[in-house]
Amino acid sequence: MRCSAIETGKRNVEGGASCWAPRARANSSPAFRFPSSALLLALLLLAIGATSAVSDDSTEPAPVAIPWGPFLQNPTPTAVTILWATNTPNKGSIVYGTAANRMDRTLTATEQTEGRNVLTLTDLEPATKYHYRVVSTPLDGRPPVESETATFITPATEYRHFTFAIQGDVHQSNCAGELAQLLSDQAPDFILDLGDRNPSIVGGLFRPYREVLQATPIYFARGNHDAEHKQAMVCTMPGPGAPSYYAFTRGNARFFCVFSTDRKDLAEGSEQYRWLEDELKSCKETWRFVFQHIPVYSAHRDGLSQALDDERALLEKYNVHVVFQGHMHHYDRTFPLRDNKVVSTGGVTYVTVSGSCGGSYPFKHSNRAWFLAKRFRGAPFIGIGVVNDKKATFHFMTSQGAIFDTLELTAK
């Protein structure tokens, strides 16, 4: 049995449970009210078993399905992690190979899982295209369920050119299909998600972006609507702060995912603050990019978030190039900033890329703030970054592909 479509229904996998219950079809006929005597009679018949309203079918288990996934995370030249959900206790497997007609390798989990499957393929070849599908075999003897076949490409071992997408505040929006198509057309090497994937990560992200995520690795920041256990369901990045904060390297760039929702976690001396300082201090890569949910600077708030001032000082001290932010449901970009001033060189640029839910929040202040280089609202959008050795270019575009802002940087 092969099942690749995601059922519409009432979600509880996202919250850590293990099933995806199909939603009952709404009854289009008007509601009928029993007279009170008839209602009592019906209840009495039900109690003594004299009615056929209860069927043995109600005890049948739900059809085996893959509610979300598969999707990719943390690729290296020789490995990649693949995640997916199953609505029944199962043993997960990945069938893969370098051609659609030569998927001759299988990795099977050593233990049964319930709700979420996580397997890491290793011993892969760099810069190579692989075909794969995931298989979940129920422990109760029912036939296995499989995903459709998808592909991914492992990174090269030595390269300084790559592309990535930036999106924020997916929530659940009518524009998701258009943005998914735009991401597919742009074909980035990976995606940065800036947080806030509720109320339904399935309906808002995994269903409309399914084909994109099967082929493109994604890294999740944690937003104010993303509880820690929900973040842990979709983020398997290693590190002492996982799943809320972590770092990874791509090419000649280091990316730092920061958990900014609980501001005290970034106060000087806190565990995350010490981690971030150690990471920035030891960074040897050419580029340093931070991505997080709550903005350090915001056009909506007309300035610096004082609660994140300790973080701001760290970012400036260790010469972070760009901070990608979410939360505000619009776009704004600062000039390079240092010590709360615009500078010509050596500053940090803060970019709020929060348009995956439509980008429609109005700006709180009518006048453009002193730190703002650009602001935009009124249409769904994403960002596309292109790093080529010491040059980096970022285009921010609507779901129709119209570019409304461009940022060009040169690293020392």
Secondary structure, 3 states (H helix, E strand, C coil): CECCCCCCEEECCCCCCCCEEECCCCCCCCCCCCCHHHHHHHHHHHHHCCCCCCCHHHHCCCCCCCCCCCEEEEEECCEEEEEEEEEEEEEEEEEEECCCCCCCEEEECCCCEEEEEEEEECCCCCCCEEEEEEEEEECCCCCCEECCCEEEECCCCCCCEEEEEEECCCCCCCCHHHHHHHHHHHCCCEEEECCCCCCCHHHHHHCCCHHHHHHCCEEECCCCCCCHHHHHHHCCCCCCCCCCCEEEEECCEEEEECCCCCHHHHCCCCHHHHHHHHHHHHCCCCEEEEECCCCCEECCCCEECHHHHHHHHHHHHCCCCEEEECCCCCEEEECCEECCEECCCCCEEEEEECCCCCCCCCCCCCCCCCCEEEEECCCCEEEEEEEECCEEEEEEEECCCCEEEEEEEECC
